[in-house]
Amino acid sequence: MLLRSALAALRQVLSPPLRRILWRSLAMTVGLLALLWFALTRLAASYLHGHPFGVHPILEGIASFLVGAGLMVPLFFVLPAVSALVAGFFLDDAAAIVERTDFPHDPPGVPTPLARSVLYALRFAALSLAVNLVALVLLFVPVVNVVAFFGANAYLLGREYFEMAAMRFRPVPEAVRLRAENPLAVLAAGAVLAGLVVVPVLNLLTPLYGIALMVHVHKRLSRRAVPPPDDLRRIR
């Protein structure tokens, strides 16, 4: 089931209907990362200017360059949080295309209210940032750092992306219940996303790929579960 869902999601991400959203999500992801990198480098530069390095322009320039290059490492750990924000922004548009093209005979999902979508994306980003900052602290602890980063992101990405996809078809408590009833399937899908996060360049596809993947996972799990009553679907 997971392999079929993963391949279907990859096909969707590269398909013409999603291509425009793909470029927009890539631009937003890169833009947010660049803005964060610029802010951190400016903060570091202001610190170095008041440091003894500031007396020697050449040394200050070298130090600024090294700091800027070194900040690429923490940005790698911040990427899951950035992807969470981007995913929340493009969720409904991307999910609607996947549902319409791969599940044309199923009822379409109900768009998540804007306020709830924004709040959920912010919560997702905050959780992801906290988890990955802990993983960053463990960066110099062999083995533990890899396990902490991959395990935490597999759980968090699987949980949050699945619930975002499920909320288009069921109330939040029902989405949480369905996830809790299928922990291994959701965790395995989260592991796919965590694996994508560690691949340079391709990790920029995480927001859109995560949405497409979890639409498929939710559809397949829903067919094995008792569908929610219509009156519950209307409780948003």
ABEGO torsion letter per residue (X at the ends): XAAAAAAAAAAAAABAAAAAAAAAAAAAAAAAAAAAAAAAAAAAAAAAAABAAAABAAAAAAAAAAAAAAAAAAAAAAAAAAAAAAAAAAAAAAAAAAAAAABAABBBBBBBBAAAAAAAAAAAAAAAAAAAAAAAAAAABBGAAAAAAAAAAAAAAAAAAAAAAAAAABBAAAAAAAAAABAAAAAAAAAAAAAAAABBGAAAAAAAAAAAAAAAAAAAAAAABBBBBAAAAABX
